[in-house]
Amino acid sequence: MNFLEVQFTLRGKTLPADHGYALYSAVKQLMQGSPPSCGAEESAIPINLPVDVRLCSIAGIPDKDGMIYLHRGSRMRLRCPAEQVQFWYRLLQNQVLDIRGHLIRLVQPRLTLPQPSDTLKARLVTFKLEAINHAEVPYYFLESCKKGLERLEINAQASIDSTTEGDLARRTLQVKDKKILGYGVVVEGLSDADSLKLQWYGLGGRQHFGCGWFYPVREEANVS
């Protein structure tokens, strides 16, 4: 799969720290209200985000009240098949998204080729786990990561990341009235081909909401 990443500089000040689902909803609302001026006939404009398009949550400086402050490196990032880039580029450029009452404008778009790295990170990966003892969740989570890599025929080692305080990177995603548990994940020992494959396919579910988005460690300041 040949895919590209579209990055937009942001004009805005703040966002909710947990905004993955709200970002997806804002993009979906834009698509449903978009006229046929994006290089496609009206009937060709999807009303839902296609399964082969991934969104990344937006990086910022967190405060203690569940907010983040946008900075110069904050970007809205989208990955899609190379043949779809023109559509998404035109649809999103200069648009204003309402993220739970916080307005951001998408400007100065640029296209990038994802770069291979032997170590990739994801801020949040989620799986549908069976009802199990809370203390065993990390074990079953890592088992799911292992199975996910095997399905992709990727030979690498997954581990749960830690926070700067040394705790497990346990994180949640708010989807409507539900909170979904997940963890930050590090995958090491990747070949170049497997690194690009993982950046495309990701791990786990809810990838429209920013989950399972893997990136080289050197990009951490722009994703976390």
Secondary structure, 3 states (H helix, E strand, C coil): CCEEEEEEEEECCEEECCCHHHHHHHHHHHHHCCCCCCCCCHHHCCCCCCCCCEEECCCCEECCCCEEECCCCCEEEEEEEHHHHHHHHHHHCCCEEEECCEEEEEEEEEEECCCCCCEEEEEEECCCCCCCCHHHHHHHHHHHHHHHHHHCCCCCEEEECECCCCCECEEEEEECCEEEEEEEEEEECCCHHHHHHHHHHCCCCCHHHCCCCEEEHHHHHHCC
